[in-house]
């Protein structure tokens, strides 16, 4: 099953025309950590998922 939140986050960043570096900074994580989330090699911890949900409206429950 595909990680729907990872895909939605990538689409959100692209739609907002944000630099990944700037989005990562807004969340308080490194750009490399955000890249790992987007590539699927890592999953954000519970608090980070809540930050993403607050900032974007993307459900914190869609991460695998």
N, C-alpha and C positions, 0 to 999 in steps of 0.2 A: 504494500500500500504506500502510495506517495505521500510525502510530507506536505500537507496543504499549507501550513503556516509558512514554511520556508519559501514555497513558490509565491505565496501572497506577499511576503515581505519583499522579495526581489522585484515583483511587479509594482509594489507601492513605491519603492525607492526610485525605480525607473519613471513611473508616472509623475512623481513629484519633482523629477529632474534634479535630484539631490546627488551629491557625491557620496559614495559609500563611506569615505573618511568622515565627512560631516555628520552623516547619520549615526555612525558609530560613536562619535564624540557626543552627540546629543543624548545617546543612551548611556554614556559613561563606560563604554567598552573600547578596546583597541580595534583598529581597522582589520587587523589580522583575525581577531576573534569573530567579528562580523562575517568576514570571508569564510571562515570555517562553518558558521551557521548556514550561510547561503549555499555553500557547496555540499552540505549534508555530512561533513566529516565530524561535526560536533553539534550538540543540541544545547540551547541556552538553559541555564539553571532556572528554577521556578521564579525567582525575583526578576531576572532578565526577561523572561517570557511576559511577566506582568507589565514591565516597562514598555515592551514592544506593543502589548495590547493597549496600554494607555495612550501611547504616542500615535498608533496607527489604526486601532480598532480591530486588529487581527487577533483572533482568538488565541489565548494562551494554551488552549487544549489541543491545538492541531499539530503540535510538535511531537515527533517520535524519537 
